[in-house]
Amino acid sequence: MTAETDGPDPTSSLLAFFGSELLRIRTEAGWSQAKTAHKAHTTQSMLSKVESAQRVPSEDLVHDLDEAFGTGGHFGRLHPLVIRYAYPKWFLPFIELERDATSMRVFESQILPGLLQTEEYARAMLSAVRPDNLDDLVAARISRQDILERETPPRLWCVVDEHALLRPIGGAGVMRAQLEHLLKASEKPRTVIQVIPTNVPAHAGLAGPFTILGFNEGPDVLYVDGFGQGRIALDMTEVAEAARSYDLLRAVALSPDATADLIGAHLEGLNR
């Protein structure tokens, strides 16, 4: 069998079932991935990843697939189930807000931001808690990064504690690829990365990671990470306090250029 006709076990998860249904319908239609991608206004790479359960399909792609195949909303009816099981229920509101955000201010203290993680890093990190649905969790996390591939992606500002660079999640090989990916991401004009070095004794993020989302219309929204699940905060006083804390974090962090040098130094250390 070729890569275009191999599919995931449809009984393993709803994401895999969606991929197998796409493969089945495409095969019955006699369409190649390239033809299907053209008809559904996507790329062959994305289509391949959806079929192999490596990406969560977007709502737009689902609609375009139904239109292309004339399946009467079949994929559209599957999509809410896929989304519900790909992401924890409590996380779904944040996913919807993240898709609409035009700016993001992210702080992480122990790991690198999910939007900047490689698939191997994400898998190694998520496997530490031994989940039953590891493949789905990895696919869901990497799928979120699609927003950074838009024609006009959101402005992303990430402040990270250096401890996240020191923890060799997945081993030296995985960490090397992750740091290289981080350096590449920092070169994008709408992405800024700053690291707080370990010689800063205390800073405004010691209480834990958080994200502030900004929008073209409406107030900013705060997301605070926590054990088990995070929470969305809409209270403007709390959002303002978080924004002030973020300003303080940026003040003690290295400049973007100095951050790139530090990441490069850590990368060089892994190459020895």
Secondary structure, DSSP 4 states (H G I P E B T S, - for coil): --TTT----TTS-HHHHHHHHHHHHHHHHT--HHHHHHHTTS-HHHHHHHHTTSSPPPHHHHHHHHHHHT-TTHHHHHHHHHHHHHS-GGGHHHHHHHHH-SEEEEEESSS--GGG--HHHHHHHHGGG--TTHHHHHHHHHHGGGGGGSSSPPEEEEEEETHHHHS-TT-HHHHHHHHHHHHHHHTSTTEEEEEE-TT----TTTT--EEEEE-SSS--EEEE--SS--EEE--HHHHHHHHHHHHHHHHHSPPHHHHHHHHHHHHHHHH-
